[in-house]
Amino acid sequence: MFRNCINLSSLDLSSFDTANVQSLSYIFYKCGNLTDLKLGERFVTTNAYTSFMFDGCPAGADYQHLVH
């Protein structure tokens, strides 16, 4: 969805409901400037493939604590 959005620095997905999503793979892949990401309680990854979800994002950025 946001793959290769290299100029994207801030994103608020707090209203996204991903409970029925089957794949979130590559969703933020190579978003090299993404430093401000907001995910809500309904952004769940338990039923989805998440391979390479944050690959290519800023080094040292901690996004994993945002996903459920």
N, C-alpha and C positions, 0 to 999 in steps of 0.2 A: 504493500500500500504506500509506504513512504520510502521504499528502496531507492538508494542513490540520490536522495534529496540532500545534497552536500551543503547547501546553504541554509538548511533548516536548523535553527538554534533553540527554539522553544516550541513546545507542543503540549496542549492540554486535551487529553483524551479521557478526562474524569467522567464523562457521561457515556462512554462506550460500554456496551454490554457484549462480552465475547463468550458467554456461557455456551452458545451453540456453534461456535467457530471451530472448525476442524484443523486449520493450519494457520499459525502465526509465524511460520518460518520466513525469514528474511524481511519481516515487516519494517525493521529499522536499519537494515543492512546498509552499511556505508553512509550513514548519516553522520559524517565526520565532525560536524559542528553542533550536534545536538547535546546541549548541556543542561537544559531545563525541560524535564519530562514529567508530566503529571498524569498518573493513571488512577482511576477510582476503584472502589471495591468490586465493581462488576466487571472489571478487566481481569478475567480469570484465564489461566493457561492450563488448568488441570486436564482438560479434554482435548487439547490441541497439540500438534507438533510445533516445536519451538526452535528447531535447529537454525543456527546462524541468526537468531533473532536480533542480537545486539552486536554482531561482528562488524567491525569497521567503524564503530562508534568511538568517541574520544577515549583515549587510553586513561585508565584510572577512574573513569566515570562508573558509579555504582547504580545500576538500574535493576539488578536482580531482586533487591528488596521491595521493589514496587509491584512485582507480579505475584499473583496468588495461585 
